Amino acid sequence: MAGDPTGKARLRVVISGPDEVPELIKSLIDSGTKVLSVKMEEPSLYDVFAQLTGSQVQMEGPVQRRPFRRGP
């Protein structure tokens, strides 16, 4: 891969379920890709949000929180 002197890259693929893994790996190998490892992860809450809303949250700069004060 361009920019990586080792030629290695990490590919993240979202699938519907574990039944799709063998077909995905076969497709990668058939296309000439060398698969070194496969790691299954549960989607994070952020992943679910992005998928359901079709958007991603982008934060600019550090988050500043104001201390909670009661009364005037």
mmCIF file as Biopython writes it, N, C-alpha, C and O atoms, coordinates in Angstrom:
data_model
#
loop_
_atom_site.group_PDB
_atom_site.id
_atom_site.type_symbol
_atom_site.label_atom_id
_atom_site.label_alt_id
_atom_site.label_comp_id
_atom_site.label_asym_id
_atom_site.label_entity_id
_atom_site.label_seq_id
_atom_site.pdbx_PDB_ins_code
_atom_site.Cartn_x
_atom_site.Cartn_y
_atom_site.Cartn_z
_atom_site.occupancy
_atom_site.B_iso_or_equiv
_atom_site.auth_seq_id
_atom_site.auth_asym_id
_atom_site.pdbx_PDB_model_num
ATOM 1   N N  . MET A ? 1  ? 0.846   -1.178  0.000  1.0 0.0 1  A 1 
ATOM 2   C CA . MET A ? 1  ? 0.000   0.000   0.000  1.0 0.0 1  A 1 
ATOM 3   C C  . MET A ? 1  ? 0.886   1.234   0.000  1.0 0.0 1  A 1 
ATOM 4   O O  . MET A ? 1  ? 1.957   1.252   0.606  1.0 0.0 1  A 1 
ATOM 5   N N  . ALA A ? 2  ? 0.428   2.240   -0.674 1.0 0.0 2  A 1 
ATOM 6   C CA . ALA A ? 2  ? 1.182   3.482   -0.732 1.0 0.0 2  A 1 
ATOM 7   C C  . ALA A ? 2  ? 1.242   4.124   0.648  1.0 0.0 2  A 1 
ATOM 8   O O  . ALA A ? 2  ? 0.247   4.151   1.373  1.0 0.0 2  A 1 
ATOM 9   N N  . GLY A ? 3  ? 2.405   4.635   1.003  1.0 0.0 3  A 1 
ATOM 10  C CA . GLY A ? 3  ? 2.550   5.301   2.282  1.0 0.0 3  A 1 
ATOM 11  C C  . GLY A ? 3  ? 2.937   4.382   3.418  1.0 0.0 3  A 1 
ATOM 12  O O  . GLY A ? 3  ? 3.349   4.863   4.474  1.0 0.0 3  A 1 
ATOM 13  N N  . ASP A ? 4  ? 2.822   3.092   3.244  1.0 0.0 4  A 1 
ATOM 14  C CA . ASP A ? 4  ? 3.200   2.135   4.279  1.0 0.0 4  A 1 
ATOM 15  C C  . ASP A ? 4  ? 4.333   1.274   3.734  1.0 0.0 4  A 1 
ATOM 16  O O  . ASP A ? 4  ? 4.111   0.453   2.844  1.0 0.0 4  A 1 
ATOM 17  N N  . PRO A ? 5  ? 5.546   1.452   4.259  1.0 0.0 5  A 1 
ATOM 18  C CA . PRO A ? 5  ? 6.685   0.719   3.714  1.0 0.0 5  A 1 
ATOM 19  C C  . PRO A ? 5  ? 6.586   -0.798  3.872  1.0 0.0 5  A 1 
ATOM 20  O O  . PRO A ? 5  ? 7.255   -1.537  3.149  1.0 0.0 5  A 1 
ATOM 21  N N  . THR A ? 6  ? 5.763   -1.269  4.806  1.0 0.0 6  A 1 
ATOM 22  C CA . THR A ? 6  ? 5.618   -2.715  4.994  1.0 0.0 6  A 1 
ATOM 23  C C  . THR A ? 6  ? 4.623   -3.310  4.012  1.0 0.0 6  A 1 
ATOM 24  O O  . THR A ? 6  ? 4.599   -4.525  3.814  1.0 0.0 6  A 1 
ATOM 25  N N  . GLY A ? 7  ? 3.803   -2.471  3.398  1.0 0.0 7  A 1 
ATOM 26  C CA . GLY A ? 7  ? 2.784   -2.959  2.483  1.0 0.0 7  A 1 
ATOM 27  C C  . GLY A ? 7  ? 1.571   -3.526  3.189  1.0 0.0 7  A 1 
ATOM 28  O O  . GLY A ? 7  ? 0.688   -4.099  2.551  1.0 0.0 7  A 1 
ATOM 29  N N  . LYS A ? 8  ? 1.519   -3.369  4.509  1.0 0.0 8  A 1 
ATOM 30  C CA . LYS A ? 8  ? 0.390   -3.890  5.279  1.0 0.0 8  A 1 
ATOM 31  C C  . LYS A ? 8  ? -0.657  -2.802  5.476  1.0 0.0 8  A 1 
ATOM 32  O O  . LYS A ? 8  ? -0.338  -1.614  5.527  1.0 0.0 8  A 1 
ATOM 33  N N  . ALA A ? 9  ? -1.901  -3.224  5.585  1.0 0.0 9  A 1 
ATOM 34  C CA . ALA A ? 9  ? -2.999  -2.295  5.841  1.0 0.0 9  A 1 
ATOM 35  C C  . ALA A ? 9  ? -4.011  -2.989  6.737  1.0 0.0 9  A 1 
ATOM 36  O O  . ALA A ? 9  ? -4.086  -4.216  6.797  1.0 0.0 9  A 1 
ATOM 37  N N  . ARG A ? 10 ? -4.775  -2.177  7.421  1.0 0.0 10 A 1 
ATOM 38  C CA . ARG A ? 10 ? -5.846  -2.699  8.263  1.0 0.0 10 A 1 
ATOM 39  C C  . ARG A ? 10 ? -7.163  -2.359  7.576  1.0 0.0 10 A 1 
ATOM 40  O O  . ARG A ? 10 ? -7.377  -1.222  7.155  1.0 0.0 10 A 1 
ATOM 41  N N  . LEU A ? 11 ? -8.021  -3.328  7.468  1.0 0.0 11 A 1 
ATOM 42  C CA . LEU A ? 11 ? -9.310  -3.151  6.812  1.0 0.0 11 A 1 
ATOM 43  C C  . LEU A ? 11 ? -10.405 -3.436  7.823  1.0 0.0 11 A 1 
ATOM 44  O O  . LEU A ? 11 ? -10.427 -4.495  8.451  1.0 0.0 11 A 1 
ATOM 45  N N  . ARG A ? 12 ? -11.315 -2.482  7.975  1.0 0.0 12 A 1 
ATOM 46  C CA . ARG A ? 12 ? -12.439 -2.678  8.892  1.0 0.0 12 A 1 
ATOM 47  C C  . ARG A ? 12 ? -13.694 -2.830  8.052  1.0 0.0 12 A 1 
ATOM 48  O O  . ARG A ? 12 ? -14.022 -1.957  7.248  1.0 0.0 12 A 1 
ATOM 49  N N  . VAL A ? 13 ? -14.388 -3.931  8.238  1.0 0.0 13 A 1 
ATOM 50  C CA . VAL A ? 13 ? -15.577 -4.240  7.453  1.0 0.0 13 A 1 
ATOM 51  C C  . VAL A ? 13 ? -16.730 -4.488  8.410  1.0 0.0 13 A 1 
ATOM 52  O O  . VAL A ? 13 ? -16.584 -5.211  9.396  1.0 0.0 13 A 1 
ATOM 53  N N  . VAL A ? 14 ? -17.872 -3.888  8.118  1.0 0.0 14 A 1 
ATOM 54  C CA . VAL A ? 14 ? -19.068 -4.106  8.917  1.0 0.0 14 A 1 
ATOM 55  C C  . VAL A ? 14 ? -19.936 -5.120  8.180  1.0 0.0 14 A 1 
ATOM 56  O O  . VAL A ? 14 ? -20.276 -4.936  7.011  1.0 0.0 14 A 1 
ATOM 57  N N  . ILE A ? 15 ? -20.286 -6.188  8.882  1.0 0.0 15 A 1 
ATOM 58  C CA . ILE A ? 15 ? -21.109 -7.236  8.297  1.0 0.0 15 A 1 
ATOM 59  C C  . ILE A ? 15 ? -22.350 -7.444  9.159  1.0 0.0 15 A 1 
ATOM 60  O O  . ILE A ? 15 ? -22.416 -6.986  10.300 1.0 0.0 15 A 1 
ATOM 61  N N  . SER A ? 16 ? -23.321 -8.135  8.598  1.0 0.0 16 A 1 
ATOM 62  C CA . SER A ? 16 ? -24.576 -8.375  9.320  1.0 0.0 16 A 1 
ATOM 63  C C  . SER A ? 16 ? -24.423 -9.402  10.423 1.0 0.0 16 A 1 
ATOM 64  O O  . SER A ? 16 ? -25.081 -9.306  11.459 1.0 0.0 16 A 1 
ATOM 65  N N  . GLY A ? 17 ? -23.570 -10.376 10.212 1.0 0.0 17 A 1 
ATOM 66  C CA . GLY A ? 17 ? -23.399 -11.408 11.222 1.0 0.0 17 A 1 
ATOM 67  C C  . GLY A ? 17 ? -22.225 -12.296 10.906 1.0 0.0 17 A 1 
ATOM 68  O O  . GLY A ? 17 ? -21.638 -12.193 9.829  1.0 0.0 17 A 1 
ATOM 69  N N  . PRO A ? 18 ? -21.874 -13.170 11.828 1.0 0.0 18 A 1 
ATOM 70  C CA . PRO A ? 18 ? -20.696 -14.025 11.669 1.0 0.0 18 A 1 
ATOM 71  C C  . PRO A ? 18 ? -20.793 -15.007 10.505 1.0 0.0 18 A 1 
ATOM 72  O O  . PRO A ? 18 ? -19.776 -15.540 10.063 1.0 0.0 18 A 1 
ATOM 73  N N  . ASP A ? 19 ? -22.005 -15.252 10.002 1.0 0.0 19 A 1 
ATOM 74  C CA . ASP A ? 19 ? -22.172 -16.171 8.874  1.0 0.0 19 A 1 
ATOM 75  C C  . ASP A ? 19 ? -21.475 -15.639 7.618  1.0 0.0 19 A 1 
ATOM 76  O O  . ASP A ? 19 ? -21.126 -16.413 6.727  1.0 0.0 19 A 1 
ATOM 77  N N  . GLU A ? 20 ? -21.272 -14.318 7.546  1.0 0.0 20 A 1 
ATOM 78  C CA . GLU A ? 20 ? -20.688 -13.699 6.363  1.0 0.0 20 A 1 
ATOM 79  C C  . GLU A ? 20 ? -19.153 -13.741 6.352  1.0 0.0 20 A 1 
ATOM 80  O O  . GLU A ? 20 ? -18.535 -13.459 5.326  1.0 0.0 20 A 1 
ATOM 81  N N  . VAL A ? 21 ? -18.546 -14.088 7.472  1.0 0.0 21 A 1 
ATOM 82  C CA . VAL A ? 21 ? -17.080 -14.050 7.582  1.0 0.0 21 A 1 
ATOM 83  C C  . VAL A ? 21 ? -16.389 -14.979 6.583  1.0 0.0 21 A 1 
ATOM 84  O O  . VAL A ? 21 ? -15.481 -14.523 5.889  1.0 0.0 21 A 1 
ATOM 85  N N  . PRO A ? 22 ? -16.768 -16.257 6.472  1.0 0.0 22 A 1 
ATOM 86  C CA . PRO A ? 22 ? -16.067 -17.133 5.521  1.0 0.0 22 A 1 
ATOM 87  C C  . PRO A ? 22 ? -16.112 -16.619 4.079  1.0 0.0 22 A 1 
ATOM 88  O O  . PRO A ? 22 ? -15.108 -16.675 3.369  1.0 0.0 22 A 1 
ATOM 89  N N  . GLU A ? 23 ? -17.260 -16.124 3.652  1.0 0.0 23 A 1 
ATOM 90  C CA . GLU A ? 23 ? -17.387 -15.609 2.284  1.0 0.0 23 A 1 
ATOM 91  C C  . GLU A ? 23 ? -16.537 -14.353 2.090  1.0 0.0 23 A 1 
ATOM 92  O O  . GLU A ? 23 ? -15.929 -14.166 1.036  1.0 0.0 23 A 1 
ATOM 93  N N  . LEU A ? 24 ? -16.499 -13.500 3.103  1.0 0.0 24 A 1 
ATOM 94  C CA . LEU A ? 24 ? -15.679 -12.295 3.036  1.0 0.0 24 A 1 
ATOM 95  C C  . LEU A ? 24 ? -14.202 -12.645 2.911  1.0 0.0 24 A 1 
ATOM 96  O O  . LEU A ? 24 ? -13.499 -12.082 2.071  1.0 0.0 24 A 1 
ATOM 97  N N  . ILE A ? 25 ? -13.729 -13.566 3.738  1.0 0.0 25 A 1 
ATOM 98  C CA . ILE A ? 25 ? -12.321 -13.975 3.692  1.0 0.0 25 A 1 
ATOM 99  C C  . ILE A ? 25 ? -12.003 -14.620 2.343  1.0 0.0 25 A 1 
ATOM 100 O O  . ILE A ? 25 ? -10.950 -14.355 1.763  1.0 0.0 25 A 1 
ATOM 101 N N  . LYS A ? 26 ? -12.900 -15.457 1.847  1.0 0.0 26 A 1 
ATOM 102 C CA . LYS A ? 26 ? -12.684 -16.092 0.544  1.0 0.0 26 A 1 
ATOM 103 C C  . LYS A ? 26 ? -12.579 -15.046 -0.554 1.0 0.0 26 A 1 
ATOM 104 O O  . LYS A ? 26 ? -11.729 -15.156 -1.437 1.0 0.0 26 A 1 
ATOM 105 N N  . SER A ? 27 ? -13.443 -14.025 -0.506 1.0 0.0 27 A 1 
ATOM 106 C CA . SER A ? 27 ? -13.399 -12.959 -1.517 1.0 0.0 27 A 1 
ATOM 107 C C  . SER A ? 27 ? -12.080 -12.202 -1.458 1.0 0.0 27 A 1 
ATOM 108 O O  . SER A ? 27 ? -11.509 -11.867 -2.496 1.0 0.0 27 A 1 
ATOM 109 N N  . LEU A ? 28 ? -11.594 -11.930 -0.254 1.0 0.0 28 A 1 
ATOM 110 C CA . LEU A ? 28 ? -10.317 -11.228 -0.105 1.0 0.0 28 A 1 
ATOM 111 C C  . LEU A ? 28 ? -9.173  -12.057 -0.668 1.0 0.0 28 A 1 
ATOM 112 O O  . LEU A ? 28 ? -8.330  -11.542 -1.401 1.0 0.0 28 A 1 
ATOM 113 N N  . ILE A ? 29 ? -9.143  -13.340 -0.327 1.0 0.0 29 A 1 
ATOM 114 C CA . ILE A ? 29 ? -8.075  -14.217 -0.802 1.0 0.0 29 A 1 
ATOM 115 C C  . ILE A ? 29 ? -8.152  -14.375 -2.320 1.0 0.0 29 A 1 
ATOM 116 O O  . ILE A ? 29 ? -7.125  -14.339 -2.998 1.0 0.0 29 A 1 
ATOM 117 N N  . ASP A ? 30 ? -9.363  -14.549 -2.857 1.0 0.0 30 A 1 
ATOM 118 C CA . ASP A ? 30 ? -9.534  -14.682 -4.306 1.0 0.0 30 A 1 
ATOM 119 C C  . ASP A ? 30 ? -9.069  -13.442 -5.063 1.0 0.0 30 A 1 
ATOM 120 O O  . ASP A ? 30 ? -8.666  -13.531 -6.223 1.0 0.0 30 A 1 
ATOM 121 N N  . SER A ? 31 ? -9.127  -12.271 -4.396 1.0 0.0 31 A 1 
ATOM 122 C CA . SER A ? 31 ? -8.696  -11.031 -5.049 1.0 0.0 31 A 1 
ATOM 123 C C  . SER A ? 31 ? -7.190  -10.806 -4.914 1.0 0.0 31 A 1 
ATOM 124 O O  . SER A ? 31 ? -6.666  -9.795  -5.382 1.0 0.0 31 A 1 
ATOM 125 N N  . GLY A ? 32 ? -6.490  -11.757 -4.268 1.0 0.0 32 A 1 
ATOM 126 C CA . GLY A ? 32 ? -5.047  -11.653 -4.134 1.0 0.0 32 A 1 
ATOM 127 C C  . GLY A ? 32 ? -4.584  -11.016 -2.834 1.0 0.0 32 A 1 
ATOM 128 O O  . GLY A ? 32 ? -3.396  -10.743 -2.663 1.0 0.0 32 A 1 
ATOM 129 N N  . THR A ? 33 ? -5.507  -10.780 -1.922 1.0 0.0 33 A 1 
ATOM 130 C CA . THR A ? 33 ? -5.171  -10.183 -0.636 1.0 0.0 33 A 1 
ATOM 131 C C  . THR A ? 33 ? -4.685  -11.264 0.319  1.0 0.0 33 A 1 
ATOM 132 O O  . THR A ? 33 ? -5.302  -12.323 0.431  1.0 0.0 33 A 1 
ATOM 133 N N  . LYS A ? 34 ? -3.584  -10.998 1.004  1.0 0.0 34 A 1 
ATOM 134 C CA . LYS A ? 34 ? -3.078  -11.924 2.009  1.0 0.0 34 A 1 
ATOM 135 C C  . LYS A ? 34 ? -3.701  -11.537 3.348  1.0 0.0 34 A 1 
ATOM 136 O O  . LYS A ? 34 ? -3.459  -10.443 3.857  1.0 0.0 34 A 1 
ATOM 137 N N  . VAL A ? 35 ? -4.497  -12.430 3.911  1.0 0.0 35 A 1 
ATOM 138 C CA . VAL A ? 35 ? -5.166  -12.178 5.187  1.0 0.0 35 A 1 
ATOM 139 C C  . VAL A ? 35 ? -4.287  -12.716 6.303  1.0 0.0 35 A 1 
ATOM 140 O O  . VAL A ? 35 ? -4.031  -13.917 6.383  1.0 0.0 35 A 1 
ATOM 141 N N  . LEU A ? 36 ? -3.825  -11.808 7.172  1.0 0.0 36 A 1 
ATOM 142 C CA . LEU A ? 36 ? -2.951  -12.207 8.272  1.0 0.0 36 A 1 
ATOM 143 C C  . LEU A ? 36 ? -3.729  -12.566 9.528  1.0 0.0 36 A 1 
ATOM 144 O O  . LEU A ? 36 ? -3.343  -13.478 10.258 1.0 0.0 36 A 1 
ATOM 145 N N  . SER A ? 37 ? -4.828  -11.852 9.785  1.0 0.0 37 A 1 
ATOM 146 C CA . SER A ? 37 ? -5.641  -12.158 10.960 1.0 0.0 37 A 1 
ATOM 147 C C  . SER A ? 37 ? -7.038  -11.585 10.777 1.0 0.0 37 A 1 
ATOM 148 O O  . SER A ? 37 ? -7.272  -10.689 9.965  1.0 0.0 37 A 1 
ATOM 149 N N  . VAL A ? 38 ? -7.948  -12.132 11.554 1.0 0.0 38 A 1 
ATOM 150 C CA . VAL A ? 38 ? -9.339  -11.673 11.552 1.0 0.0 38 A 1 
ATOM 151 C C  . VAL A ? 38 ? -9.742  -11.482 13.005 1.0 0.0 38 A 1 
ATOM 152 O O  . VAL A ? 38 ? -9.490  -12.345 13.846 1.0 0.0 38 A 1 
ATOM 153 N N  . LYS A ? 39 ? -10.368 -10.353 13.296 1.0 0.0 39 A 1 
ATOM 154 C CA . LYS A ? 39 ? -10.798 -10.063 14.661 1.0 0.0 39 A 1 
ATOM 155 C C  . LYS A ? 39 ? -12.260 -9.626  14.614 1.0 0.0 39 A 1 
ATOM 156 O O  . LYS A ? 39 ? -12.617 -8.702  13.884 1.0 0.0 39 A 1 
ATOM 157 N N  . MET A ? 40 ? -13.090 -10.287 15.387 1.0 0.0 40 A 1 
ATOM 158 C CA . MET A ? 40 ? -14.506 -9.936  15.453 1.0 0.0 40 A 1 
ATOM 159 C C  . MET A ? 40 ? -14.711 -9.015  16.650 1.0 0.0 40 A 1 
ATOM 160 O O  . MET A ? 40 ? -14.201 -9.280  17.739 1.0 0.0 40 A 1 
ATOM 161 N N  . GLU A ? 41 ? -15.459 -7.935  16.448 1.0 0.0 41 A 1 
ATOM 162 C CA . GLU A ? 41 ? -15.774 -6.999  17.526 1.0 0.0 41 A 1 
ATOM 163 C C  . GLU A ? 41 ? -17.258 -6.689  17.502 1.0 0.0 41 A 1 
ATOM 164 O O  . GLU A ? 41 ? -17.873 -6.613  16.438 1.0 0.0 41 A 1 
ATOM 165 N N  . GLU A ? 42 ? -17.822 -6.513  18.675 1.0 0.0 42 A 1 
ATOM 166 C CA . GLU A ? 42 ? -19.192 -6.041  18.778 1.0 0.0 42 A 1 
ATOM 167 C C  . GLU A ? 42 ? -19.193 -4.550  18.456 1.0 0.0 42 A 1 
ATOM 168 O O  . GLU A ? 42 ? -18.239 -3.851  18.797 1.0 0.0 42 A 1 
ATOM 169 N N  . PRO A ? 43 ? -20.234 -4.053  17.815 1.0 0.0 43 A 1 
ATOM 170 C CA . PRO A ? 43 ? -20.267 -2.616  17.518 1.0 0.0 43 A 1 
ATOM 171 C C  . PRO A ? 43 ? -20.371 -1.790  18.798 1.0 0.0 43 A 1 
ATOM 172 O O  . PRO A ? 43 ? -21.024 -2.189  19.762 1.0 0.0 43 A 1 
ATOM 173 N N  . SER A ? 44 ? -19.717 -0.641  18.786 1.0 0.0 44 A 1 
ATOM 174 C CA . SER A ? 44 ? -19.801 0.266   19.933 1.0 0.0 44 A 1 
ATOM 175 C C  . SER A ? 44 ? -21.114 1.037   19.854 1.0 0.0 44 A 1 
ATOM 176 O O  . SER A ? 44 ? -21.802 1.006   18.834 1.0 0.0 44 A 1 
ATOM 177 N N  . LEU A ? 45 ? -21.449 1.715   20.917 1.0 0.0 45 A 1 
ATOM 178 C CA . LEU A ? 45 ? -22.646 2.552   20.920 1.0 0.0 45 A 1 
ATOM 179 C C  . LEU A ? 45 ? -22.541 3.620   19.831 1.0 0.0 45 A 1 
ATOM 180 O O  . LEU A ? 45 ? -23.533 3.951   19.181 1.0 0.0 45 A 1 
ATOM 181 N N  . TYR A ? 46 ? -21.336 4.157   19.637 1.0 0.0 46 A 1 
ATOM 182 C CA . TYR A ? 46 ? -21.114 5.151   18.580 1.0 0.0 46 A 1 
ATOM 183 C C  . TYR A ? 46 ? -21.361 4.546   17.197 1.0 0.0 46 A 1 
ATOM 184 O O  . TYR A ? 46 ? -21.977 5.188   16.346 1.0 0.0 46 A 1 
ATOM 185 N N  . ASP A ? 47 ? -20.884 3.312   16.963 1.0 0.0 47 A 1 
ATOM 186 C CA . ASP A ? 47 ? -21.103 2.643   15.682 1.0 0.0 47 A 1 
ATOM 187 C C  . ASP A ? 47 ? -22.594 2.483   15.397 1.0 0.0 47 A 1 
ATOM 188 O O  . ASP A ? 47 ? -23.048 2.711   14.275 1.0 0.0 47 A 1 
ATOM 189 N N  . VAL A ? 48 ? -23.349 2.091   16.418 1.0 0.0 48 A 1 
ATOM 190 C CA . VAL A ? 48 ? -24.799 1.905   16.257 1.0 0.0 48 A 1 
ATOM 191 C C  . VAL A ? 48 ? -25.459 3.243   15.955 1.0 0.0 48 A 1 
ATOM 192 O O  . VAL A ? 48 ? -26.314 3.321   15.073 1.0 0.0 48 A 1 
ATOM 193 N N  . PHE A ? 49 ? -25.077 4.299   16.672 1.0 0.0 49 A 1 
ATOM 194 C CA . PHE A ? 49 ? -25.621 5.630   16.433 1.0 0.0 49 A 1 
ATOM 195 C C  . PHE A ? 49 ? -25.359 6.076   14.999 1.0 0.0 49 A 1 
ATOM 196 O O  . PHE A ? 49 ? -26.266 6.543   14.310 1.0 0.0 49 A 1 
ATOM 197 N N  . ALA A ? 50 ? -24.118 5.930   14.555 1.0 0.0 50 A 1 
ATOM 198 C CA . ALA A ? 50 ? -23.754 6.363   13.202 1.0 0.0 50 A 1 
ATOM 199 C C  . ALA A ? 50 ? -24.526 5.583   12.150 1.0 0.0 50 A 1 
ATOM 200 O O  . ALA A ? 50 ? -24.928 6.149   11.133 1.0 0.0 50 A 1 
ATOM 201 N N  . GLN A ? 51 ? -24.737 4.300   12.378 1.0 0.0 51 A 1 
ATOM 202 C CA . GLN A ? 51 ? -25.470 3.484   11.413 1.0 0.0 51 A 1 
ATOM 203 C C  . GLN A ? 51 ? -26.952 3.865   11.389 1.0 0.0 51 A 1 
ATOM 204 O O  . GLN A ? 51 ? -27.548 3.963   10.316 1.0 0.0 51 A 1 
ATOM 205 N N  . LEU A ? 52 ? -27.543 4.077   12.555 1.0 0.0 52 A 1 
ATOM 206 C CA . LEU A ? 52 ? -28.972 4.403   12.605 1.0 0.0 52 A 1 
ATOM 207 C C  . LEU A ? 52 ? -29.280 5.804   12.081 1.0 0.0 52 A 1 
ATOM 208 O O  . LEU A ? 52 ? -30.306 6.010   11.434 1.0 0.0 52 A 1 
ATOM 209 N N  . THR A ? 53 ? -28.407 6.761   12.354 1.0 0.0 53 A 1 
ATOM 210 C CA . THR A ? 53 ? -28.669 8.135   11.943 1.0 0.0 53 A 1 
ATOM 211 C C  . THR A ? 53 ? -28.068 8.463   10.587 1.0 0.0 53 A 1 
ATOM 212 O O  . THR A ? 53 ? -28.445 9.450   9.955  1.0 0.0 53 A 1 
ATOM 213 N N  . GLY A ? 54 ? -27.135 7.636   10.143 1.0 0.0 54 A 1 
ATOM 214 C CA . GLY A ? 54 ? -26.482 7.900   8.866  1.0 0.0 54 A 1 
ATOM 215 C C  . GLY A ? 54 ? -25.503 9.064   8.939  1.0 0.0 54 A 1 
ATOM 216 O O  . GLY A ? 54 ? -25.114 9.620   7.912  1.0 0.0 54 A 1 
ATOM 217 N N  . SER A ? 55 ? -25.105 9.430   10.152 1.0 0.0 55 A 1 
ATOM 218 C CA . SER A ? 55 ? -24.155 10.531  10.293 1.0 0.0 55 A 1 
ATOM 219 C C  . SER A ? 55 ? -23.172 10.218  11.403 1.0 0.0 55 A 1 
ATOM 220 O O  . SER A ? 55 ? -23.372 9.300   12.199 1.0 0.0 55 A 1 
ATOM 221 N N  . GLN A ? 56 ? -22.113 10.997  11.437 1.0 0.0 56 A 1 
ATOM 222 C CA . GLN A ? 56 ? -21.102 10.846  12.460 1.0 0.0 56 A 1 
ATOM 223 C C  . GLN A ? 56 ? -20.975 12.154  13.215 1.0 0.0 56 A 1 
ATOM 224 O O  . GLN A ? 56 ? -21.182 13.230  12.654 1.0 0.0 56 A 1 
ATOM 225 N N  . VAL A ? 57 ? -20.636 12.057  14.479 1.0 0.0 57 A 1 
ATOM 226 C CA . VAL A ? 57 ? -20.447 13.236  15.310 1.0 0.0 57 A 1 
ATOM 227 C C  . VAL A ? 57 ? -18.984 13.633  15.205 1.0 0.0 57 A 1 
ATOM 228 O O  . VAL A ? 57 ? -18.088 12.815  15.414 1.0 0.0 57 A 1 
ATOM 229 N N  . GLN A ? 58 ? -18.756 14.897  14.880 1.0 0.0 58 A 1 
ATOM 230 C CA . GLN A ? 58 ? -17.388 15.393  14.834 1.0 0.0 58 A 1 
ATOM 231 C C  . GLN A ? 58 ? -17.238 16.453  15.905 1.0 0.0 58 A 1 
ATOM 232 O O  . GLN A ? 58 ? -18.021 17.400  15.978 1.0 0.0 58 A 1 
ATOM 233 N N  . MET A ? 59 ? -16.230 16.281  16.728 1.0 0.0 59 A 1 
ATOM 234 C CA . MET A ? 59 ? -15.998 17.229  17.805 1.0 0.0 59 A 1 
ATOM 235 C C  . MET A ? 59 ? -14.811 18.100  17.423 1.0 0.0 59 A 1 
ATOM 236 O O  . MET A ? 59 ? -13.822 17.617  16.871 1.0 0.0 59 A 1 
ATOM 237 N N  . GLU A ? 60 ? -14.918 19.362  17.718 1.0 0.0 60 A 1 
ATOM 238 C CA . GLU A ? 60 ? -13.825 20.278  17.449 1.0 0.0 60 A 1 
ATOM 239 C C  . GLU A ? 60 ? -13.248 20.751  18.770 1.0 0.0 60 A 1 
ATOM 240 O O  . GLU A ? 60 ? -13.959 21.322  19.596 1.0 0.0 60 A 1 
ATOM 241 N N  . GLY A ? 61 ? -11.976 20.516  18.966 1.0 0.0 61 A 1 
ATOM 242 C CA . GLY A ? 61 ? -11.315 20.971  20.183 1.0 0.0 61 A 1 
ATOM 243 C C  . GLY A ? 61 ? -11.736 20.167  21.392 1.0 0.0 61 A 1 
ATOM 244 O O  . GLY A ? 61 ? -12.574 19.270  21.294 1.0 0.0 61 A 1 
ATOM 245 N N  . PRO A ? 62 ? -11.153 20.491  22.534 1.0 0.0 62 A 1 
ATOM 246 C CA . PRO A ? 62 ? -11.486 19.766  23.763 1.0 0.0 62 A 1 
ATOM 247 C C  . PRO A ? 62 ? -12.886 20.114  24.261 1.0 0.0 62 A 1 
ATOM 248 O O  . PRO A ? 62 ? -13.371 21.230  24.071 1.0 0.0 62 A 1 
ATOM 249 N N  . VAL A ? 63 ? -13.513 19.151  24.891 1.0 0.0 63 A 1 
ATOM 250 C CA . VAL A ? 63 ? -14.839 19.360  25.462 1.0 0.0 63 A 1 
ATOM 251 C C  . VAL A ? 63 ? -14.671 20.077  26.791 1.0 0.0 63 A 1 
ATOM 252 O O  . VAL A ? 63 ? -13.907 19.638  27.651 1.0 0.0 63 A 1 
ATOM 253 N N  . GLN A ? 64 ? -15.393 21.187  26.957 1.0 0.0 64 A 1 
ATOM 254 C CA . GLN A ? 64 ? -15.315 21.930  28.206 1.0 0.0 64 A 1 
ATOM 255 C C  . GLN A ? 64 ? -16.622 21.745  28.956 1.0 0.0 64 A 1 
ATOM 256 O O  . GLN A ? 64 ? -17.702 22.007  28.426 1.0 0.0 64 A 1 
ATOM 257 N N  . ARG A ? 65 ? -16.511 21.297  30.179 1.0 0.0 65 A 1 
ATOM 258 C CA . ARG A ? 65 ? -17.700 21.097  31.010 1.0 0.0 65 A 1 
ATOM 259 C C  . ARG A ? 65 ? -17.696 22.136  32.099 1.0 0.0 65 A 1 
ATOM 260 O O  . ARG A ? 65 ? -16.673 22.395  32.733 1.0 0.0 65 A 1 
ATOM 261 N N  . ARG A ? 66 ? -18.855 22.730  32.310 1.0 0.0 66 A 1 
ATOM 262 C CA . ARG A ? 66 ? -18.986 23.707  33.386 1.0 0.0 66 A 1 
ATOM 263 C C  . ARG A ? 66 ? -19.396 22.987  34.657 1.0 0.0 66 A 1 
ATOM 264 O O  . ARG A ? 66 ? -20.199 22.055  34.613 1.0 0.0 66 A 1 
ATOM 265 N N  . PRO A ? 67 ? -18.854 23.408  35.781 1.0 0.0 67 A 1 
ATOM 266 C CA . PRO A ? 67 ? -19.243 22.760  37.044 1.0 0.0 67 A 1 
ATOM 267 C C  . PRO A ? 67 ? -20.713 23.027  37.338 1.0 0.0 67 A 1 
ATOM 268 O O  . PRO A ? 67 ? -21.228 24.112  37.071 1.0 0.0 67 A 1 
ATOM 269 N N  . PHE A ? 68 ? -21.370 22.027  37.888 1.0 0.0 68 A 1 
ATOM 270 C CA . PHE A ? 68 ? -22.765 22.148  38.234 1.0 0.0 68 A 1 
ATOM 271 C C  . PHE A ? 68 ? -22.905 22.984  39.514 1.0 0.0 68 A 1 
ATOM 272 O O  . PHE A ? 68 ? -22.257 22.703  40.522 1.0 0.0 68 A 1 
ATOM 273 N N  . ARG A ? 69 ? -23.742 23.992  39.459 1.0 0.0 69 A 1 
ATOM 274 C CA . ARG A ? 69 ? -23.967 24.856  40.652 1.0 0.0 69 A 1 
ATOM 275 C C  . ARG A ? 69 ? -25.442 24.897  40.948 1.0 0.0 69 A 1 
ATOM 276 O O  . ARG A ? 69 ? -26.270 24.988  40.041 1.0 0.0 69 A 1 
ATOM 277 N N  . ARG A ? 70 ? -25.765 24.829  42.213 1.0 0.0 70 A 1 
ATOM 278 C CA . ARG A ? 70 ? -27.158 24.963  42.644 1.0 0.0 70 A 1 
ATOM 279 C C  . ARG A ? 70 ? -27.387 26.363  43.145 1.0 0.0 70 A 1 
ATOM 280 O O  . ARG A ? 70 ? -26.517 26.974  43.766 1.0 0.0 70 A 1 
ATOM 281 N N  . GLY A ? 71 ? -28.566 26.860  42.869 1.0 0.0 71 A 1 
ATOM 282 C CA . GLY A ? 71 ? -28.931 28.193  43.362 1.0 0.0 71 A 1 
ATOM 283 C C  . GLY A ? 71 ? -28.356 29.317  42.515 1.0 0.0 71 A 1 
ATOM 284 O O  . GLY A ? 71 ? -27.700 29.079  41.501 1.0 0.0 71 A 1 
ATOM 285 N N  . PRO A ? 72 ? -28.615 30.551  42.950 1.0 0.0 72 A 1 
ATOM 286 C CA . PRO A ? 72 ? -28.173 31.708  42.152 1.0 0.0 72 A 1 
ATOM 287 C C  . PRO A ? 72 ? -26.701 31.956  42.180 1.0 0.0 72 A 1 
ATOM 288 O O  . PRO A ? 72 ? -26.222 32.898  41.548 1.0 0.0 72 A 1 
#
